[in-house]
Amino acid sequence: MLEQCLQDGDFRTLFIEHLGWDLAHGSETVAFQGETAELHRVAHKRGFLVFELRADRIRVQTRNYLRWLQTLTARIAHEHLLIVADHELTVQVWVWSYHDRQSGRWRCRFHPFFTRHIPPKMVDRIRQLTVSLDQEEQISLIDIIGKVRDTFDVKADQTIFFRRPKYVQTSYELACRMRTGGVKEFQEFVAFHQPLAVWFARRYKHLANHSEDLEQVAMLGVIRAAETFIPEKGAFSTYAVPAMKSVVSRYLPTTLPLGMVPVHLYLPYRHALAQRRKGLICGGPEAAETAYQEVVHKAPLRPELAVELHRFFTAVSLEGLFVTKPIQAIRVATTHQFSGIGDTTNPLTVILQGELYEMLLAAVEHLDRRSSEIIRRRYGIEHPESTLEQIGESLKLTRERVRQIEQDALRYLRKYLIETYLD
C-alpha cells in the first residue's frame, strides 16, 4: 500500500514498486555555515531525481532550513524532488522547487504532513506521479517535469479565497457601489468581507481566550478600512490587513490568561512565545529555551527593553513551567520558591503566585479522591507536606504505588492546566 510505504519511510519502494520510477543509487553531501546534510538518491525518471534526507524534527519544521536544503540540492540536480523527514518518521515535508526565470531565483512548494495522519489529498497527489507501462516508452523528461509540476505546484493564491478572481471581482463591484451609495451598500460591502476577518482572526487564535471575540475585533478593522477604501487603489484584502492588525494588536494584550501585556512588549512577547512553542513541540524543553534566548538576543531591542521582556516573559509564561516542570509549578503556587520563574521584586510575579494557587486548586478538584489527597499531602496544599512513606502508611499503599499515582496525577494536572489556560 502506498500509505504504508509513507508511514514506514520506505520511499524507494514507494517510487519503484508503486509509482513505476527507476532505482537510483548514491548520496550527496551538502554543507552550509558549518552544517552538513547527506542527501540519499531514492529514484529517478528520465533524469528527474528524488532525494531523501533525515534530520532532527525541529529542523524538519524550520522553513529556513528547508529553503537552504532546496537551494543546495538544486545545484546538484536541476530537476528534483526533495523528501525531508525526521528520524522518528513523525513529520514529512515534500519539497518541489523550480527556477523562476523572471526573478532568477529558486521558488519552492512545501507539502508538510504528519506521518500518522496522512491527508488523503497528499496521497492522491503522490499517486499522480505514477508512470504506467503504456507511458514508459514515450514519456520524456519534459513530461515528468509537467507531471510533478501539476502535482505539487499548488500556489497559495489559489487556496486563499480572497485572491480568487471571482471574489476579487465581486469585492470591486461592491466597493464601487459603496462609494456611490449609502448605508445599505456599505453594510453589504462589510458583510461580504466577513470571511476575511475570520481568516485573519485564526492567525491569532492561540493568543486569545475566545475566537468569536477575536473575529468581532477583526471586523472592526474591516469596517475602519471600508470607511476610507478607494477601489481604484487595489484589492481590499491588502488594504484591510493593516487595519485589522492594528485593532487586534490592541485587543490581544488584554485577553491573556494572566493579565495584560504592556503595549511596548506585546509584539516581541508574541514572537518569543510563538518560537518557544515551536521549540517545545519539536525539540523539548532545551530547544524551547534555546529558541527563546535566540529571540531575546537577535530581536532589535534596546538592552533595557530586552531585560524587561525577559522578566515579563518568565513571570507570565506558564507554558514551559507546566509542560516541563509540574512539580516546580506546584511548589511555586504553595510556597515562596520563585527560583526560575521571575524576580521576587517584580509585582507581576507576586500576583502570579496567587493566580497559580487558584489555578492549581481548581485543577486538583478534578482529580479522583485518592489522587487528590496524595497531591495535597505530598506538596503541602492545605496539609503539612508528607513523604511517600508517610502517605503510603496512612493509605495502606506501598511507597512505589504512591509514587506512581503521584506521577499520573502530575501528568493529568499538566494536561489540564495547559488545555484550560494556555490553549
ZIWOPE-V682704 format. One record per pair of residues at least 24 apart in sequence whose C-alpha atoms are under 8 Angstrom apart, sorted by the first residue. I is the first residue (numbers start at 1). J is the second residue. D is the distance in whole Angstrom. If there is no record, write none. Layout:
# ZIWOPE-V682704
((I | J | D) (I | J | D))
This chain:
# ZIWOPE-V682704
((2 | 123 | 8) (3 | 118 | 8) (3 | 123 | 7) (6 | 115 | 7) (7 | 89 | 7) (7 | 115 | 5) (7 | 116 | 7) (8 | 89 | 7) (9 | 89 | 7) (11 | 42 | 7) (11 | 52 | 8) (12 | 42 | 5) (12 | 43 | 6) (15 | 42 | 8) (15 | 43 | 7) (16 | 43 | 7) (18 | 130 | 7) (19 | 127 | 7) (19 | 129 | 6) (19 | 130 | 4) (19 | 131 | 6) (19 | 132 | 8) (20 | 130 | 6) (20 | 131 | 5) (20 | 132 | 6) (20 | 133 | 8) (21 | 45 | 6) (21 | 130 | 8) (21 | 131 | 7) (24 | 49 | 8) (30 | 72 | 7) (30 | 73 | 8) (45 | 141 | 7) (45 | 144 | 7) (46 | 140 | 6) (46 | 141 | 5) (46 | 144 | 8) (47 | 79 | 8) (47 | 141 | 7) (48 | 77 | 8) (48 | 79 | 5) (48 | 80 | 5) (48 | 81 | 8) (48 | 141 | 7) (48 | 144 | 7) (48 | 145 | 7) (49 | 77 | 7) (49 | 79 | 7) (49 | 80 | 5) (49 | 81 | 6) (50 | 80 | 6) (50 | 81 | 5) (50 | 82 | 6) (50 | 83 | 8) (51 | 80 | 7) (51 | 81 | 6) (51 | 82 | 5) (51 | 83 | 6) (52 | 82 | 6) (52 | 83 | 5) (52 | 84 | 6) (52 | 85 | 8) (53 | 82 | 8) (53 | 83 | 6) (53 | 84 | 5) (53 | 85 | 6) (54 | 84 | 6) (54 | 85 | 5) (54 | 86 | 5) (54 | 87 | 6) (55 | 84 | 7) (55 | 85 | 6) (55 | 86 | 5) (55 | 87 | 6) (56 | 86 | 5) (56 | 87 | 6) (57 | 85 | 8) (57 | 86 | 5) (57 | 87 | 7) (57 | 91 | 7) (57 | 282 | 6) (57 | 283 | 7) (58 | 278 | 8) (58 | 279 | 7) (58 | 282 | 5) (58 | 283 | 6) (60 | 84 | 7) (60 | 85 | 6) (60 | 86 | 6) (60 | 91 | 7) (60 | 92 | 7) (60 | 93 | 7) (61 | 282 | 8) (67 | 108 | 8) (70 | 95 | 7) (70 | 97 | 7) (70 | 108 | 8) (71 | 106 | 7) (79 | 145 | 8) (89 | 115 | 7) (90 | 114 | 6) (90 | 115 | 5) (90 | 116 | 7) (91 | 115 | 6) (96 | 152 | 7) (96 | 153 | 8) (109 | 152 | 7) (109 | 153 | 6) (109 | 154 | 7) (109 | 155 | 8) (111 | 152 | 8) (125 | 151 | 5) (125 | 152 | 7) (126 | 151 | 7) (162 | 196 | 7) (162 | 237 | 7) (168 | 235 | 7) (171 | 236 | 7) (172 | 231 | 6) (172 | 235 | 8) (175 | 230 | 8) (175 | 231 | 6) (176 | 231 | 7) (179 | 230 | 8) (186 | 226 | 8) (189 | 226 | 8) (190 | 222 | 7) (190 | 223 | 6) (190 | 226 | 7) (193 | 222 | 7) (194 | 219 | 7) (194 | 222 | 8) (196 | 237 | 7) (197 | 222 | 7) (197 | 244 | 8) (200 | 241 | 8) (200 | 244 | 8) (206 | 422 | 8) (206 | 423 | 6) (207 | 252 | 7) (207 | 255 | 8) (207 | 256 | 7) (207 | 423 | 8) (208 | 252 | 6) (208 | 255 | 6) (208 | 256 | 6) (209 | 255 | 6) (209 | 256 | 7) (209 | 257 | 7) (209 | 423 | 8) (214 | 248 | 7) (217 | 244 | 8) (217 | 247 | 7) (217 | 248 | 6) (217 | 251 | 7) (218 | 244 | 5) (218 | 245 | 8) (218 | 247 | 7) (218 | 248 | 6) (219 | 244 | 7) (220 | 244 | 7) (220 | 247 | 7) (221 | 245 | 8) (221 | 246 | 7) (221 | 247 | 6) (257 | 421 | 6) (257 | 422 | 7) (258 | 316 | 6) (258 | 352 | 7) (258 | 355 | 8) (265 | 305 | 8) (265 | 309 | 6) (268 | 299 | 8) (268 | 309 | 8) (269 | 309 | 7) (269 | 313 | 7) (271 | 295 | 8) (272 | 296 | 7) (273 | 317 | 8) (280 | 320 | 8) (285 | 320 | 7) (285 | 324 | 6) (311 | 342 | 6) (311 | 343 | 7) (312 | 342 | 8) (312 | 348 | 8) (314 | 340 | 8) (314 | 341 | 5) (314 | 342 | 5) (315 | 341 | 6) (315 | 342 | 5) (315 | 343 | 8) (315 | 348 | 7) (315 | 349 | 5) (315 | 352 | 7) (316 | 348 | 8) (316 | 349 | 8) (316 | 352 | 7) (318 | 422 | 8) (319 | 418 | 7) (319 | 422 | 7) (322 | 414 | 5) (322 | 417 | 7) (322 | 418 | 7) (323 | 414 | 6) (323 | 415 | 8) (323 | 418 | 8) (326 | 410 | 6) (326 | 413 | 8) (326 | 414 | 6) (327 | 410 | 8) (329 | 356 | 8) (330 | 357 | 8) (330 | 360 | 7) (330 | 379 | 7) (331 | 379 | 7) (332 | 356 | 8) (333 | 357 | 5) (333 | 360 | 7) (334 | 379 | 8) (334 | 380 | 7) (334 | 381 | 7) (359 | 417 | 8) (360 | 417 | 8) (363 | 413 | 6) (363 | 416 | 7) (363 | 417 | 7) (364 | 413 | 7) (367 | 409 | 7) (371 | 405 | 6) (371 | 406 | 7) (371 | 409 | 6) (372 | 409 | 8) (374 | 402 | 7) (374 | 405 | 8) (374 | 406 | 7) (375 | 406 | 6) (375 | 409 | 7))
